Amino acid sequence: MDQFKYKVANEMGLQLVGDRTSRENGSVGRQMTKRMIQFAEEHLKGGNKIWGVVG
């Protein structure tokens, strides 16, 4: 999950360091959530299993 977080931050042009604001760090978390939901929706449409769950 950490690799994913840093990848998303990098794609957003941010570096996750201690001096970032809560707003900046929160934007990375929101983007991660959006991508995970999109991934799940795309795979569930096809009837694929995700993490042991059947769509």
N, C-alpha and C positions, 0 to 999 in steps of 0.2 A: 504494500500500500504506500510505503514511503517513496518508492521509485515512481509510482504513478503521480503522487503529489508533486514531486520535484519536476517531473515531465510536464505536467499541466502548468505549473508556475512558470517554467522556462518558455513554454509556448505562449504564455500571456505576457512575456517580457519582464517577469518578476523573478527575483532571487529571494528564497525564503531564508531570512536571517532575523536575528532577534530584534532589530530596530524597525521592523515593518509594523504598520498599524493593524489593529484588529480588522478594520475594513478591508485592507489589502489581503490579509490572510484569509478572511472570510470569503472573499471573491474567489480564491483558489478552491476552497471547500465547496462553494456553490457550483463551480464549473465541474469539479470532480463528480458531484452528485448528478448533475445533468448528464454527464457522459455515461455514468453507470446505469442510469435509468434508460437512456437511449439504447445502450448495449443490451440490456435485459429485454426491452420491448422488441427489438429487432429479432432476437433469438427466440422469444416466446411465440412470435407470430408464426414461425416455421414449425412449432411443436417441439423444439429442441429443449433438452434438459439444461437447466442452469443451477449449479450447486445442489443437485439432487431434487430440484423442484420441477414438476412437469407443468407446462403451460397449457 
